[in-house]
C-alpha cells in the first residue's frame, strides 16, 4: 500500500500525439539474451513450451497458457490465425501510460517501458482486446481471484516508471488491495 500512496493522483492528460510507434516498433530484447520480449514472456508464462530448433529457445512455437484473466486453459500454436489466441498484454496499456506521464519520457524510456517484463503478461486474446487501453477504473480481469495480482502489478509498473493515476483508478486499486487482498503489502518489482 505504501507504493500506491506514493503514486501521484491527478487527471488524465490528452491522448493528443499518442502513437504506438513512440514506444518502439515491435518487440525489443531488453535483457539482451537474444530473444525478443514477446518470446521471453511466452517462455515465462506458458507451460509445456516448445521452441523452433536452432533459435536458442527464442522462437516459441507452442505451449499451454493457464490464462490469468479468465482461468481457462488455452493452447498456443504459433502461426497465422492461431497466435492471436494468446496475446502479450501491457498491464499498463501504452495509451494509458501516454496519458499519465509517458509523453514526458525519452524514446529510450518508452521503449524500456513497452518491453518491461513487469508490465507484460501472456493472456487470452479476446480478454486483452476487451481491455483495450482501460485502467483499473474501467476494466478488471473477469477472474476475480487474479484481481489482487493484477492491480498490484499495475501499481508496481506505475511506481517504477513514474506514471500517475487518476483518482478513480487509485480508489479502485486501493479498495481491491485493502478489502479483497489483505496482507498484499509487498508489490512485485520484477516480471
C-alpha positions in Angstrom: 0.0 0.0 0.0 2.9 2.3 0.6 3.9 2.1 -3.0 0.3 3.0 -4.1 0.3 6.0 -1.7 3.5 7.4 -3.3 2.0 7.5 -6.8 0.8 10.9 -7.8 -3.0 11.2 -8.3 -4.2 13.7 -11.0 -6.3 13.9 -14.1 -5.7 12.1 -17.3 -3.7 14.1 -19.9 -4.8 14.4 -23.5 -4.2 11.5 -25.8 -3.1 14.0 -28.5 0.2 12.9 -30.1 -0.1 9.3 -29.0 1.2 6.8 -31.5 2.1 3.1 -30.7 5.4 3.6 -32.6 6.5 6.1 -30.0 7.1 3.1 -27.7 9.3 1.4 -30.3 8.5 -0.6 -33.5 7.8 -4.2 -32.5 9.4 -6.1 -29.6 12.8 -5.4 -28.2 15.3 -7.6 -26.4 15.6 -5.7 -23.0 17.6 -8.4 -21.2 19.9 -8.9 -24.1 19.5 -12.7 -24.1 19.0 -12.8 -27.9 15.2 -13.3 -27.6 12.6 -10.5 -28.1 10.3 -9.6 -25.2 7.3 -11.4 -26.7 9.1 -14.7 -26.9 10.6 -14.2 -23.4 7.1 -13.7 -22.0 5.7 -16.7 -23.8 8.5 -18.8 -22.5 7.9 -17.5 -19.0 4.1 -17.7 -18.9 3.3 -20.8 -20.9 3.6 -24.4 -19.8 4.9 -27.3 -21.9 6.7 -24.9 -24.2 8.4 -25.9 -27.4 10.7 -23.7 -29.4 11.8 -23.7 -33.0 15.0 -25.7 -33.3 18.2 -23.7 -33.9 16.8 -20.5 -32.2 18.3 -21.0 -28.7 14.7 -21.2 -27.5 14.0 -17.7 -28.8 11.0 -18.6 -31.1 8.3 -20.2 -29.1 6.2 -22.4 -31.3 3.7 -23.9 -28.9 2.7 -24.2 -25.3 -0.3 -24.1 -22.9 -1.5 -21.0 -21.1 -3.4 -21.1 -17.8 -4.9 -17.7 -18.6 -4.7 -15.4 -15.6 -7.6 -13.2 -16.9 -10.2 -16.0 -17.3 -8.7 -19.1 -15.7 -9.1 -21.1 -18.9 -6.5 -23.3 -20.4 -5.5 -22.1 -23.9 -3.3 -24.0 -26.4 -0.9 -21.7 -28.1 0.3 -22.6 -31.6 2.5 -20.1 -33.5 1.0 -19.3 -36.9 -1.3 -17.1 -38.9 -4.7 -17.3 -37.4 -3.6 -19.2 -34.2 -1.1 -16.9 -32.5 -3.8 -14.4 -31.6 -5.4 -16.8 -29.1 -2.6 -15.8 -26.7 -1.5 -12.2 -26.7 1.0 -10.3 -24.7 -0.8 -7.7 -22.6 0.7 -4.5 -21.4 -0.8 -4.5 -17.9 -0.5 -0.7 -18.0 -1.6 -0.1 -21.6 0.6 2.1 -23.7 -2.1 4.6 -24.4 -3.0 4.8 -20.7 0.7 5.3 -19.9 0.9 8.1 -22.5 -2.0 9.9 -20.8 -0.4 9.5 -17.4 3.2 10.6 -17.9 4.8 8.7 -20.7 4.5 11.6 -23.1 7.3 13.2 -21.0 9.6 10.1 -21.2 12.5 9.9 -23.6 12.2 7.5 -26.5 14.6 5.1 -24.7 12.4 5.2 -21.6 9.3 4.5 -23.6 11.0 1.6 -25.3 12.1 0.2 -21.9 8.5 0.6 -20.6 6.9 -1.2 -23.6 9.3 -4.2 -23.1 9.4 -4.3 -19.3 8.7 -7.9 -18.2 7.0 -6.5 -15.1 4.4 -4.9 -17.4 4.0 -7.8 -19.8 1.8 -10.9 -19.3 0.6 -13.7 -21.7 -3.2 -13.6 -21.7 -6.3 -14.7 -23.6 -6.5 -12.7 -26.8 -10.2 -11.8 -26.6 -9.9 -10.6 -23.0 -6.9 -8.5 -23.9 -8.9 -6.9 -26.8 -11.9 -6.2 -24.4 -9.5 -4.4 -22.0 -8.2 -2.1 -24.7 -6.4 0.8 -23.1 -8.5 0.7 -20.0 -7.1 1.2 -16.5 -8.3 -0.4 -13.3 -11.3 2.0 -13.0 -12.7 0.9 -16.4 -11.6 -2.8 -16.7 -10.7 -5.6 -14.4 -10.0 -9.3 -15.2 -13.1 -11.5 -15.3 -11.4 -13.9 -12.9 -11.8 -12.2 -9.6 -9.1 -14.3 -8.0 -6.5 -12.6 -10.2 -7.5 -9.0 -9.5 -5.2 -8.6 -6.5 -2.1 -9.6 -8.5 -3.4 -7.5 -11.5 -3.7 -4.2 -9.6 -0.6 -4.9 -7.6 1.5 -5.3 -10.8 -0.2 -2.2 -12.3 0.8 -0.2 -9.2 4.3 -1.6 -9.3 4.7 -0.7 -13.0 3.4 2.9 -12.5 5.7 3.4 -9.5 8.7 2.0 -11.3 8.2 4.2 -14.4 7.0 7.4 -12.7 3.4 7.4 -14.0 0.5 8.8 -12.2 -3.1 7.5 -11.6 -6.5 9.2 -11.9 -8.5 9.4 -8.6 -11.0 6.8 -9.9 -8.2 4.4 -10.8 -6.4 4.9 -7.4 -9.6 4.4 -5.5 -10.4 1.1 -7.2 -6.9 -0.2 -6.7 -6.9 0.9 -3.1 -10.2 -0.8 -2.5 -9.1 -4.0 -4.1 -5.8 -4.1 -2.2 -7.5 -3.2 1.1 -10.6 -5.2 1.0 -10.0 -8.1 -1.3 -6.3 -8.6 -0.7 -5.4 -8.0 2.9 -1.8 -8.7 3.5 -0.8 -7.9 -0.1 1.8 -5.4 1.2 4.7 -6.5 -0.9 4.1 -5.4 -4.5 6.2 -7.0 -7.3 9.3 -5.3 -8.5 10.3 -7.6 -11.4 8.3 -9.5 -14.0 
